Amino acid sequence: MFLHRDDRAGRDGWRAQTRYRPTNGDPARLVEAHGRTQALAQRALLAKIAQHNAGVTPETATISPSTTVSDLVTRWLARERAAGILSPQTLDRYTQVTRTHITEGARRTRKGTVVPLEGAPRVLGGDAVGGVDAVRVERVLDFLGTAAPGQVKAVATVLRQSFEWALREGAISENPVRTRVRRVRHSKASRSKRKRLATFEELDAFRAAAVERESRPRTGRYLVDLFDVLRSSGLRVSEALAIHAGDVTFNGDHAQVALDATMVEIAGIGIVRQERPKSEQSRRQAPVVGVGAEALHRLVAAAKSAQRDYLFVSRAGTPLGQRQVEKVWRDVATAANLDEGFTPHAIRRATGTAVARKHGVEQAAIFLGNTKDVAAAHYVDQGLIEVGDVSGALLSLQDWEREPEDWERVPLSPEEFEALFGELPEHETVGQDEA
């Protein structure tokens, strides 16, 4: 086995190489693997060789107490990919957090250089499955709760399900992630960020900055219309970008949008329309009123004229992805002197809170398509969930002359807020911690 400093473009770490002859008699071949340290490169190489052995695949290899956590998780991901149950987007997400926070350790990319996060505990991937306990897992998750709060849920899910498989295989006697690991608490700053609501003044300032940006030449003309639709409907960005012209119906000054898809970005594939919503509770008929309905009128007419399906497209006419929107959104928010907490989800929270104060929390839950226990009780197998008339609450966010509504004067209780909006959205941490 040979170890070399990996100085190839964009790399920072070690490369392990060896010539290996598979046990099935195939010719010898050069096998190499990459790792942040020499030890990680060696482990990665040995794991790669194991997968080349005849009759041994990541799906069928035996799990034992001495199997490393990295090997366990890699094999579990291969099983899930072969099963075809999880969406490509979810598998891509799990693969990303596995590499970043389990196999190589928490890190942050800065101008192409990989820098370990300060204070990160020893990487979990090198531990033997039989030697991992709840204290060890909790220490890792606690650190991520502070350094990368948007990654905690995905890392915990991967570890829990991987160790559950090891438990069924008899390699361990109990799942250290399922037992005795307390829920990781977000910091006070991240909890405040979760409850951030867009205000009238911020909405006005952002739209003015977006209009000014789109007045420049060679600039995409989609952000103002997207902003108006989000403000008038409370949609997620991924839901709005996936809208087809045929999904929109008009009834006078109001519009209804059939939501049964989301726009996702998958590594190696690109931006695709996922033909299913974020959850079954998100499959609904969403009302869009006021300036949002006017924007949809223009967008549908333009899409039909250009003979395309998507409403929101780039200057080249290609569908937009969420990360593209987020980058432009941050630039416009900065130009409007708004802090980083002014995200599309802050608008979603404002619309949801307005509906909750005027029509009740249950109606707001159906409107948002976000709460399983409430929305599932009203879900009908055939067709989409009817949200109902919440136009008054939505229009209250667009009438600048009116006094603030009750949603602004009387905030939701912590229990109501948690029921409506749940966990911190993953997309709000994009760009902070990258694989």
Salt bridges, closest charged atoms under 4 A:
ASP6 OD1 - ARG8 NE 2.80
ASP6 OD1 - ARG15 NH1 3.06
ASP6 OD2 - HIS34 ND1 2.80
GLU32 OE2 - ARG8 NH1 3.38
GLU32 OE1 - ARG15 NE 3.72
ASP71 OD2 - ARG75 NH2 2.55
GLU104 OE1 - ARG107 NE 3.29
ASP127 OD1 - ARG122 NH1 2.57
ASP127 OD2 - ARG136 NE 2.72
GLU138 OE2 - ARG182 NE 2.85
ASP142 OD2 - ARG182 NH2 3.11
GLU164 OE2 - ARG178 NH1 2.87
GLU174 OE2 - ARG180 NH2 3.20
GLU202 OE1 - ARG196 NH1 2.98
GLU212 OE1 - ARG216 NH2 3.08
ASP225 OD1 - ARG298 NH2 2.64
ASP228 OD2 - ARG207 NH2 2.85
ASP228 OD1 - ARG231 NH2 3.59
GLU239 OE2 - ARG236 NH1 2.68
GLU239 OE2 - ARG284 NH1 3.10
ASP247 OD2 - ARG273 NH2 3.08
GLU275 OE1 - ARG273 NH1 2.90
GLU280 OE2 - ARG283 NH2 3.12
ASP331 OD2 - LYS327 NZ 3.82
ASP339 OD1 - ARG196 NH2 2.68
GLU362 OE1 - HIS378 NE2 3.82
GLU405 OE2 - ARG402 NH2 2.34
ASP406 OD1 - ARG409 NH2 2.88
GLU416 OE1 - ARG357 NH2 3.57
GLU418 OE1 - ARG194 NH2 2.79
GLU423 OE2 - ARG183 NH2 2.50
GLU423 OE1 - HIS186 NE2 3.76
GLU426 OE1 - ARG93 NE 3.47
GLU428 OE2 - ARG349 NH2 3.13
ASP433 OD1 - ARG108 NH2 3.31
